[in-house]
Amino acid sequence: MNTALSLPADLLPAVRDFGCGPTAIRKDALAKLGASSRLGSSHRQAPVKDLVGDIRAGIRDLLEVPEGWEIALGNGGATAMWAINAACLIRSRAACGVYGSFTAKCADEIDRAPHLGAAIRTVADPGGLALPTAIPGVDAYCWAHNETSTGVRAGTERPANADPDALTLIDATSIAGAVAVDISAIDCYYFSPQKAFAADGGLWFAILSPAAIARAEELSRSERWIPSILDLTQALANSRKNQTLNTPAIATLELLADQLDWLAQLGGIDACEARCTRSSGILYDWAQAHPLARPFVADASLRSPVVATIEFADNVDATAVIAALRDNGIRDVNPYRGVGANQIRVGCFPVISPDDVEALTACLDYVIERIAA
Ligand SMILES: *Cc1c(COP(=O)(O)O)cnc(C)c1O
């Protein structure tokens, strides 16, 4: 690795954080956070409850959440939602699409639950997509709207001919807030706020259909032991009062509320989607045109608008590229651990400016020219 490689200042992006979670956070959101009078005050009093109320209303507006669907929140991030799926939403048998590390973790959690049958997996190799199809007796279908480890975007339609009371539980952690989605076809659309919402980690949010709420109530009345921290009915009862079961990170709530305002000012969800598509398109086009790079996801129709994974030819060592970028302040373009290929992975969330992505491609050209063997 050439540690002496110094990128010309005029090539550098203005914002140099391209992580896929946590993502870059807007500087003015951080400045406002520093001045927040709500930090260090009770989450059971009006100022923080109003903040939670604004967030729930902001998500409802941005994602055009239909009448009857409710927005719950709690502590533990999307990882907790995998456990909550298993504890409170799956009755006995789930089918899962598994096409990368995050979708695999969701299925693994179901496998570990002693009261559930093993997850029925539909599997694709990294870079591909495999969605579950209808199976009689399956009461929940799980997959991710965006597989963050590889940069594959999936559809969100209910499997045709699924049992009428089967639920769809969709992990939207890295894409909720970046693209338009038909929530009316989804029973549980869940995410953490440190990705497309450019806040910080620690919380989960779940948009729940009437059927999902009824299922959680049914299972909470059953014999099943459900720890309070995973109990969706308790989370929902608190959320309806703009509270959480236990203490939330108020800083995360502040950042999220500010970003929701910013996304609305950007022009709402269609403007967000256009911006992300433009940013990731710049990278995909760059890779396609470059003799030593290519988009990792071969099928262009599956390429994520928010997580662009680029694979290099063998004579370009991605580790050296990543190190050279980091030496120049460009952070977190690492591939997902476990996927292990000769790649970079670039967050193209709404917070990221397409101009900065353009600048990143110029930096990549500069680095590759100097390090390619
Ligand atoms: C990041 C991510 C998670 C995990 O989120 P945490 O907030 O770290 O628990 C789960 N699913 C997907 C698709 C993700 O991108």
Ligand as a Chemical Component Dictionary entry (heavy atoms), coordinates in Angstrom:
data_LIG
# 
_chem_comp.id                   LIG 
_chem_comp.type                 NON-POLYMER 
_chem_comp.pdbx_formal_charge   0 
_chem_comp.three_letter_code    LIG 
# 
loop_
_chem_comp_atom.comp_id 
_chem_comp_atom.atom_id 
_chem_comp_atom.alt_atom_id 
_chem_comp_atom.type_symbol 
_chem_comp_atom.charge 
_chem_comp_atom.model_Cartn_x 
_chem_comp_atom.model_Cartn_y 
_chem_comp_atom.model_Cartn_z 
_chem_comp_atom.pdbx_ordinal 
LIG C1 C1 C 0 -27.852 -2.115 9.169  1  
LIG C2 C2 C 0 -28.867 -3.140 8.898  2  
LIG C3 C3 C 0 -29.435 -3.893 9.931  3  
LIG C4 C4 C 0 -28.970 -3.776 11.358 4  
LIG O1 O1 O 0 -29.313 -2.522 11.878 5  
LIG P1 P1 P 0 -28.900 -2.186 13.404 6  
LIG O2 O2 O 0 -29.510 -0.849 13.622 7  
LIG O3 O3 O 0 -27.401 -2.166 13.435 8  
LIG O4 O4 O 0 -29.460 -3.247 14.261 9  
LIG C5 C5 C 0 -30.420 -4.789 9.621  10 
LIG N1 N1 N 0 -30.842 -4.963 8.365  11 
LIG C6 C6 C 0 -30.325 -4.260 7.330  12 
LIG C7 C7 C 0 -30.846 -4.489 5.947  13 
LIG C8 C8 C 0 -29.322 -3.330 7.567  14 
LIG O5 O5 O 0 -28.814 -2.617 6.545  15 
# 
loop_
_chem_comp_bond.comp_id 
_chem_comp_bond.atom_id_1 
_chem_comp_bond.atom_id_2 
_chem_comp_bond.value_order 
_chem_comp_bond.pdbx_ordinal 
LIG C1 C2 SING 1  
LIG C2 C3 SING 2  
LIG C2 C8 DOUB 3  
LIG C3 C4 SING 4  
LIG C3 C5 DOUB 5  
LIG C4 O1 SING 6  
LIG O1 P1 SING 7  
LIG P1 O2 DOUB 8  
LIG P1 O3 SING 9  
LIG P1 O4 SING 10 
LIG C5 N1 SING 11 
LIG N1 C6 DOUB 12 
LIG C6 C7 SING 13 
LIG C6 C8 SING 14 
LIG C8 O5 SING 15 
# 
